[in-house]
Amino acid sequence: MVHRTDDGVLYTKDTENGGLALHQVLGEMVIPLVALAFLIVAFFARIPGGVKWAAITFGVLVLQILLAYAGKALPFVGVLHAINAFALAAVASIAMRKARLAGSAAQPVAA
Protein backbone atom coordinates (compact mmCIF):
# COMPACT_ATOMS: atom_id res chain seq x y z
CA MET A 1 0.00 0.00 0.00
CA VAL A 2 2.81 2.40 0.82
CA HIS A 3 4.29 2.02 -2.66
CA ARG A 4 0.92 2.70 -4.28
CA THR A 5 0.25 5.78 -2.12
CA ASP A 6 3.59 7.21 -3.26
CA ASP A 7 2.10 7.07 -6.77
CA GLY A 8 -0.85 9.18 -5.65
CA VAL A 9 -3.38 6.37 -5.12
CA LEU A 10 -5.84 7.15 -2.33
CA TYR A 11 -7.12 4.42 -0.02
CA THR A 12 -10.41 4.49 1.83
CA LYS A 13 -12.37 1.88 3.78
CA ASP A 14 -13.98 0.86 0.46
CA THR A 15 -10.67 0.19 -1.30
CA GLU A 16 -10.03 -3.43 -2.26
CA ASN A 17 -6.90 -4.86 -0.66
CA GLY A 18 -5.89 -8.49 -1.10
CA GLY A 19 -3.61 -8.51 1.93
CA LEU A 20 -6.30 -7.31 4.30
CA ALA A 21 -8.82 -9.72 2.80
CA LEU A 22 -6.37 -12.61 3.27
CA HIS A 23 -5.71 -11.49 6.86
CA GLN A 24 -9.44 -11.49 7.54
CA VAL A 25 -10.10 -14.91 5.98
CA LEU A 26 -7.17 -16.54 7.76
CA GLY A 27 -7.97 -14.87 11.08
CA GLU A 28 -11.72 -15.52 11.06
CA MET A 29 -11.92 -18.94 9.43
CA VAL A 30 -8.74 -20.91 8.86
CA ILE A 31 -6.81 -20.33 12.09
CA PRO A 32 -9.88 -20.76 14.36
CA LEU A 33 -10.69 -24.08 12.66
CA VAL A 34 -7.11 -25.27 13.13
CA ALA A 35 -7.11 -24.17 16.78
CA LEU A 36 -10.44 -25.93 17.35
CA ALA A 37 -9.06 -29.09 15.73
CA PHE A 38 -6.01 -28.92 18.02
CA LEU A 39 -8.30 -28.52 21.03
CA ILE A 40 -10.29 -31.60 20.01
CA VAL A 41 -7.10 -33.60 19.38
CA ALA A 42 -5.78 -32.53 22.79
CA PHE A 43 -8.59 -34.44 24.48
CA PHE A 44 -7.36 -37.68 22.90
CA ALA A 45 -3.59 -37.07 22.93
CA ARG A 46 -3.17 -37.73 26.66
CA ILE A 47 -0.44 -35.14 26.98
CA PRO A 48 -0.16 -33.81 30.54
CA GLY A 49 -1.61 -30.29 30.50
CA GLY A 50 -2.38 -30.55 26.78
CA VAL A 51 -6.06 -29.77 27.07
CA LYS A 52 -5.33 -26.85 29.38
CA TRP A 53 -2.84 -25.26 26.98
CA ALA A 54 -4.99 -25.96 23.92
CA ALA A 55 -7.94 -24.31 25.69
CA ILE A 56 -5.83 -21.30 26.70
CA THR A 57 -4.64 -20.94 23.11
CA PHE A 58 -8.20 -21.18 21.81
CA GLY A 59 -9.38 -18.63 24.40
CA VAL A 60 -6.68 -16.13 23.44
CA LEU A 61 -7.64 -16.68 19.79
CA VAL A 62 -11.30 -15.92 20.57
CA LEU A 63 -10.16 -12.75 22.33
CA GLN A 64 -8.14 -11.86 19.22
CA ILE A 65 -11.22 -12.13 17.03
CA LEU A 66 -13.33 -10.11 19.48
CA LEU A 67 -10.68 -7.38 19.56
CA ALA A 68 -10.67 -7.30 15.75
CA TYR A 69 -14.42 -6.72 15.65
CA ALA A 70 -14.27 -4.17 18.49
CA GLY A 71 -11.50 -2.35 16.63
CA LYS A 72 -13.90 -1.49 13.82
CA ALA A 73 -16.01 0.63 16.18
CA LEU A 74 -13.18 1.74 18.49
CA PRO A 75 -9.94 2.21 16.53
CA PHE A 76 -7.72 2.41 19.65
CA VAL A 77 -8.63 -1.23 20.34
CA GLY A 78 -6.49 -2.04 17.31
CA VAL A 79 -3.46 -1.64 19.54
CA LEU A 80 -4.82 -4.34 21.85
CA HIS A 81 -5.45 -6.54 18.80
CA ALA A 82 -1.78 -6.21 17.86
CA ILE A 83 -0.51 -6.83 21.40
CA ASN A 84 -2.81 -9.84 21.76
CA ALA A 85 -1.35 -11.27 18.54
CA PHE A 86 2.01 -11.50 20.31
CA ALA A 87 0.32 -13.08 23.34
CA LEU A 88 -1.36 -15.61 21.05
CA ALA A 89 1.97 -16.49 19.45
CA ALA A 90 3.56 -16.88 22.88
CA VAL A 91 0.80 -19.08 24.27
CA ALA A 92 0.77 -21.26 21.15
CA SER A 93 4.56 -21.59 21.37
CA ILE A 94 4.37 -22.62 25.01
CA ALA A 95 1.68 -25.19 24.17
CA MET A 96 3.78 -26.58 21.34
CA ARG A 97 6.89 -26.77 23.53
CA LYS A 98 5.04 -28.57 26.32
CA ALA A 99 3.57 -31.06 23.84
CA ARG A 100 6.98 -31.65 22.28
CA LEU A 101 8.62 -32.18 25.67
CA ALA A 102 5.87 -34.58 26.74
CA GLY A 103 6.23 -36.47 23.47
CA SER A 104 10.00 -36.79 23.77
CA ALA A 105 9.71 -37.93 27.40
CA ALA A 106 7.27 -40.67 26.41
CA GLN A 107 9.60 -42.14 23.77
CA PRO A 108 12.21 -44.59 25.00
CA VAL A 109 15.83 -43.70 24.32
CA ALA A 110 17.45 -46.00 21.75
CA ALA A 111 20.53 -47.82 22.99
KEDOKE-940368 format. One record per atom (N, C-alpha, C): x, y, z. Coordinates in steps of 0.02 Angstrom, whole numbers, padded with zeros to 5 digits, always signed. Atoms other than C-alpha are relative to their C-alpha. Last residue first. Example, Ala and Ser with C-alpha at 12.3 -4.5 7.8 and 13.67 -1.06 7.14 Angstrom:
BEGIN
-00042-00059-00003/+00684-00053+00357/-00039+00055+00037/+00045-00059+00000/+00615-00225+00390/+00045+00060+00000/
***
This chain:
BEGIN
-00066+00017-00028/+01027-02391+01150/+00053+00003-00053/-00031+00058+00035/+00873-02300+01087/+00070-00011+00027/-00064-00018+00031/+00791-02185+01216/+00031-00063-00031/-00059+00029-00031/+00610-02230+01250/+00064+00019-00039/-00036+00046+00043/+00480-02107+01189/+00061-00028+00035/+00036+00062+00005/+00364-02033+01320/+00035-00052-00043/-00007+00036-00063/+00485-01896+01370/-00034-00069-00003/-00068+00027-00002/+00500-01840+01188/+00012-00038+00065/-00008+00053+00051/+00311-01824+01173/+00070-00030+00002/+00037+00059-00024/+00293-01729+01337/+00008-00057-00048/-00036+00028-00057/+00431-01609+01284/-00034-00062+00026/-00061+00030+00026/+00349-01582+01114/+00040-00033+00056/+00019+00061+00035/+00178-01553+01192/+00062-00036-00026/+00021+00049-00050/+00252-01429+01316/-00020-00066-00032/-00059+00022-00036/+00344-01338+01177/-00018-00053+00052/-00038+00043+00044/+00189-01329+01067/+00061-00028+00036/+00038+00062+00007/+00084-01260+01209/+00038-00050-00044/-00007+00036-00064/+00219-01131+01251/-00037-00067-00005/-00068+00026-00003/+00228-01080+01068/+00011-00040+00064/-00003+00057+00046/+00038-01063+01058/+00070-00031+00000/+00038+00055-00030/+00040-00954+01213/+00002-00062-00045/-00036+00025-00059/+00178-00844+01144/-00035-00060+00031/-00060+00036+00024/+00099-00825+00972/+00038-00030+00059/+00023+00062+00033/-00068-00781+01052/+00059-00041-00025/+00019+00046-00055/+00016-00654+01167/-00023-00067-00028/-00062+00025-00030/+00100-00575+01016/-00014-00048+00057/-00030+00044+00050/-00067-00563+00927/+00066-00029+00026/+00027+00067-00012/-00141-00492+01088/+00027-00050-00052/-00034+00027-00059/-00026-00341+01070/-00023-00072+00014/-00070+00013+00017/-00089-00310+00893/+00038-00031+00058/+00001+00055+00048/-00272-00327+00940/+00071-00019-00019/+00009+00061-00039/-00241-00217+01092/-00002-00062-00044/-00063+00010-00035/-00173-00082+00977/-00003-00064+00042/-00046+00031+00047/-00325-00102+00865/+00069-00012+00031/-00002+00070-00019/-00432-00061+01017/+00047-00039-00047/-00056+00008-00047/-00386+00121+00982/+00005-00072+00025/-00065+00011+00031/-00497+00110+00827/+00058-00010+00049/-00045-00038-00044/-00659+00087+00925/+00072-00010-00025/+00039-00055-00031/-00801+00032+00809/+00045+00045+00042/+00035-00035+00054/-00695-00075+00691/-00039+00060+00028/-00043-00051+00030/-00575-00118+00831/-00033+00038-00057/+00006-00060-00040/-00713-00209+00924/+00041+00057-00029/+00066-00029+00012/-00721-00336+00783/-00010+00065+00039/+00003-00022+00070/-00534-00365+00787/-00067+00032-00015/-00035-00064+00004/-00534-00369+00978/+00000+00027-00072/+00043-00051-00031/-00667-00506+00974/+00032+00069-00003/+00054-00014+00048/-00561-00606+00851/-00047+00053+00028/-00029-00034+00058/-00407-00593+00961/-00054+00019-00051/-00010-00070-00020/-00508-00637+01117/+00028+00040-00059/+00067-00030-00001/-00565-00796+01028/+00005+00073+00020/+00020-00010+00070/-00382-00834+00989/-00070+00032-00004/-00036-00060+00022/-00334-00807+01172/-00017+00015-00073/+00029-00058-00033/-00469-00932+01220/+00033+00065-00021/+00064-00013+00033/-00410-01059+01091/-00033+00061+00030/-00014-00025+00068/-00232-01047+01155/-00064+00018-00036/-00025-00068-00009/-00292-01065+01335/+00014+00031-00068/+00057-00043-00018/-00397-01216+01285/+00022+00073+00010/+00039-00008+00061/-00249-01298+01196/-00060+00046+00013/-00035-00047+00043/-00142-01263+01349/-00035+00010-00067/-00003-00067-00031/-00266-01342+01469/+00032+00050-00048/+00066-00030+00007/-00303-01489+01354/+00000+00071+00028/+00014-00015+00070/-00119-01528+01339/-00067+00035-00011/+00011-00072+00009/-00081-01514+01525/-00017+00019-00071/+00013-00036-00063/-00008-01690+01527/-00005+00076-00012/-00060-00037-00018/-00022-01757+01349/-00015+00038+00064/-00025+00020-00066/-00158-01887+01333/+00068+00031+00016/-00073+00009+00003/-00179-01854+01147/+00030-00023+00065/-00018+00070+00013/-00368-01884+01145/+00075-00013+00003/+00039+00043-00045/-00430-01722+01224/+00021-00073-00007/-00031-00002-00066/-00289-01626+01139/-00037-00045+00049/-00053+00050-00001/-00355-01680+00969/+00031-00004+00069/+00032+00066+00002/-00514-01580+01000/+00051-00056+00005/+00033+00008-00064/-00415-01426+01051/-00034-00068+00004/-00052+00015-00050/-00300-01446+00901/-00031-00011+00069/-00022+00069+00014/-00453-01455+00786/+00054-00021+00051/+00053+00044-00026/-00522-01297+00868/+00018-00073-00011/-00004-00002-00073/-00356-01208+00839/-00053-00045+00032/-00060+00039-00019/-00355-01264+00656/+00006-00002+00076/+00015+00071+00012/-00535-01204+00633/+00059-00044+00019/+00046+00026-00051/-00494-01038+00718/-00018-00074-00011/-00036+00009-00063/-00340-01017+00604/-00048-00022+00056/-00050+00053+00004/-00437-01045+00443/+00033-00013+00068/+00023+00066+00020/-00596-00947+00471/+00053-00054+00008/+00069+00015-00020/-00586-00776+00553/-00022-00071-00015/+00013-00013-00071/-00399-00744+00554/-00069-00018+00024/-00041+00043-00042/-00359-00827+00388/-00018+00008+00074/+00021+00070+00012/-00505-00746+00299/+00040-00047+00044/+00066+00010-00029/-00472-00574+00377/-00022-00073-00008/-00007-00003-00073/-00285-00575+00343/-00068-00016+00033/-00032+00062-00020/-00319-00630+00163/+00008-00004+00076/+00050+00052+00009/-00441-00486+00140/+00028-00068+00022/+00047-00006-00055/-00315-00365+00215/-00054-00053-00005/-00034+00018-00062/-00181-00426+00097/-00046+00003+00060/-00007+00072-00006/-00295-00424-00055/+00032-00022+00065/-00069+00014-00018/-00345-00243-00033/+00006-00075+00013/-00016+00071-00001/-00501-00171-00113/+00073-00010+00017/-00052+00021+00046/-00533+00010-00065/+00013-00075+00008/+00031+00037+00055/-00699+00043+00023/+00050-00027-00050/+00025+00063-00027/-00618+00094+00189/-00033-00043-00054/+00054-00012-00048/-00521+00225+00092/-00022-00068+00027/+00034+00058-00028/-00356+00221-00001/-00052+00023+00050/+00032-00012-00065/-00292+00357-00116/-00036-00063+00023/+00062+00038-00009/-00169+00319-00256/-00027+00012+00070/+00059-00043-00002/-00043+00459-00282/-00066-00037+00007/+00020-00015+00068/+00105+00353-00338/-00063+00042-00004/-00052-00044+00027/+00179+00360-00163/-00015+00020-00072/+00017-00068-00022/+00012+00289-00106/+00053+00050-00023/+00054-00027+00041/+00046+00135-00214/-00019+00071+00021/-00026-00013+00067/+00215+00101-00133/-00054+00032-00044/-00043-00059-00004/+00141+00120+00041/+00026+00018-00069/+00041-00060+00000/+00000+00000+00000/+00043+00063+00000/
***
